[in-house]
């Protein structure tokens, strides 16, 4: 069965939105793999930041790399404060209320800061819930000019390692056993130009979760079959699905 990832429609792509979470997790330099954290991709708008960490995690704060051990102390404090010690929270993840501006266009049921940062209308959220599709959401402060827009909320798509070993090898990915992050051994191969079939481990996709961000390649958000069916049945706008591989 085909694995489907969510993305924007052509019309939704024309809408210009800008924004990020109020806080960012620190930048990390791993002393074992000798790599820094990559660009931020994952956002966790449902998480709050303990007050004593707010200053050092402000999004506009200049970032100096910290060690893996230093990062784990901060990460564990954030997760513990939210009762979410099960969560994968990579370096440079956005945390806290999402702050965004609508620059050009009108909003659809799904609106996009970029291809990996979706927002959803409260009405679409309600209609999906009526079909037993319950999504994780977080706070959103959305403005247009001097006015506030209260129609949408931010989606929180949490991470899981879904790629099968043969696909990880084919994509030239490796996981550092210290920082636990995936890195590319070669820049020549990526998810878009990889010609072989990509395989995803269904056992790692929890049954009650409908949108999962790949830990191995965090700009991809994978949808459950139930979510795809519900979106299509409801005719929700601003979202489409790309076939990205097969379940095993």
N, C-alpha and C positions, 0 to 999 in steps of 0.2 A: 504493500500500500504506500502511496506517495506521501511524503512529508511536505507540509506546506508552511511557508513563512509569510508573515504579514508585511505589507508594504503599502505605500500610498498610490492612489489613482492619479491619472494625468491631471485631472481638475484640482485635486487636493494638493498636488505638487506646486501649483501656481500660487497657492496661499503662502505668504511670507510671515513666519513666526520666529521670534528670537527669544531665547531664555535658557535658564538652567536652574538647578536646585540652589537653595540658599547657601548650602554648605557642600564642601568637597572633602572626601577622605584624602589623607596625605599622599604625596609622591614617595615612592620607595625605590631605593637602589639595593638590589639583592647581591650580597657579597659572594654567593655561590655561582649563580648563572651570569653575574656581571652585567645585568640588564636593569634599566629603569622601567617603571610602570609605563604602560602605553597611554594612548589618548583616552580621555574619559568616554565611556559609552553607556555603562549601566547607571540607572537612576533609581533611587529609593525614596520617593516622596512621602511614603507612609511612615518612615522612621523619623524620630526626633533626636536631637543632639543634646546630650547633657550640658547644662549651663556652663560648667567649668571648661568645656571643650569648644564652645562657640567661637571664641576669638581665633583660635589656631586653625579652625576648619572653615572660616569664612571664605566664600568663593573668590573674592578679590584679593585674598591674602597671597603674597609672593611665596612660592613654594620652593623649599629646599628639600632634597631627598633625605629620608630617614632610613634607618635599618629595618630589617624584617621584624626583629624583636620589638623595636620601638613601635612599629606599626601595629603589631598584634595587641599590644597593651591598649592603644587607642581604639582599635576595632572591637576588642572584647568589651570595653566600657560602653561603646555605642550599642552593641548588640544586647548586652545585659540590661541596659536601661530600657530597651524596648521588648524584652522577653523573647528575643529572636536569635538565640545562640545557634540555631540550625542554619542560619542564612549565610550564603557565600557573599562576602562584601569585599570586592577587590579594591586595591589602591585606586585613587582618583575617581571613585564612584561619587555621583551626586547624592546628597542626603538632605532630607528636610523639604519643606514646602517648595514647590516649583514656582518660579517667578518668570512670567513670559509677557511679551508684547505682540499684539497683532499689528503687523505693518501694512500688509496688502492683502485684499481678498476677503471672502466670507468663510465662515467656519462650516465644515461638514460634520457628520456624526463622529468621524475620526479626523483629527487634525494632527499635524506633524511639525515638530521643531526641525527634525531631520528624519531620515529613513529609519532610525532606531529609537526615536523618542516620540511615541504616540500619546495624544490626549484623546479623551472620549467625552461625548456629550452626556449629561446626566439623564436625558431622555433615552438615549441608546443604552446606557447602563441599566436603566429600569426595565426596558424591553428585553434585554438579554437575561436579566434576573428572573423575569417571568418565564423564561425557558430553562431555568435552573443553570444558567451560565453566570457564575458569580466571579467577578474579577477583583483583584487587589488594586486599590486606588489610594491616592494621597492628595494632599492639599495642593491647590493651584490658585495663584494670584495672577489673573490674566487681565491685561489692560489694553485699551485702544485709545491713543491720545490721552486725554485727561479722564476718560471714563473706565469703569470696571466692567468686565464681562463675567457673568456668573453661570454661564451655561455649561461649562466643561470642567472636568477634573483630570488629574494626571494619573496615568496607568503605571503600576509598579510590576514590571515583568522580571521575576526573580530568576537566578541562574541555576543551571544544572549542566553537568557534563553528559552530553548526549551522543557525541560522535563515536562510532565504532573504531576499533584499533586500526583496521586497515585504512580507514579514511584519515585518521590522525597521521598515519605514516605517509599516505599519499599527499597530504597537504603540507608535509615537512614541518609538523608541529611537534614540540616537545614540552613536557611539563617539568618544571623545576621542583625537586623534592623539598626545597627549603621555602621558597616564597609561594609555592603551589599555583603559580600562574603559567599559562601556556604561552610559548614564544615561537615565532617562525624561524626555522633554521635556514630557510631560503625565501627571499622576497619575490622570486620568479613565479611562485605558485600561490594562488589565493582561492577563496570560495567561489569567485566569479569565473575564473578561467580554468578551474579544475574540470577536466573533461570526463573523467571516470565517474561512475555512479557514487554518490555520497550516501553512506549508510549511517543510520541513527538508531540508538538503542532504546527501544520502546520501554523496556523495564525501568529506565531512569526518568521517564516522563510520568509523574504522579497523576493518578486518575482524577483527582479533584482540582487539578491546576489546568488552566486553559491557554495560558500564554507563558512560554518559557524562553528565556534568553540563553543562548549558547555560552557556556563558560569558556569554551575553547575559542570562540569567535564572536565576541559579545555584541556585534552589530546585527546579528541574525536573531529574530524572535520567531519561535516555532509555535504554531497554533494546534490545538486539539481538533479532532474531527468534529466533535460536538460544537465547538466554537465556529468552525467554518460553516457548518450546516445552519446554525442559528443566524449568523450574519447574512448568509445568502437568503434564507427564508424571510428575514425581516427587511431585506433590501437596504441595509445600512450603507451610508455613503462615505466616500473618502478612503475606503480600504479595499485592497484586493489581495490575492494570494498567489505566490510563486511556488511552483514545484521545485524543491531543492534537493530531493533525494528519496530514499526508501527506508522504511522501518525494518528492523531485524530483531 
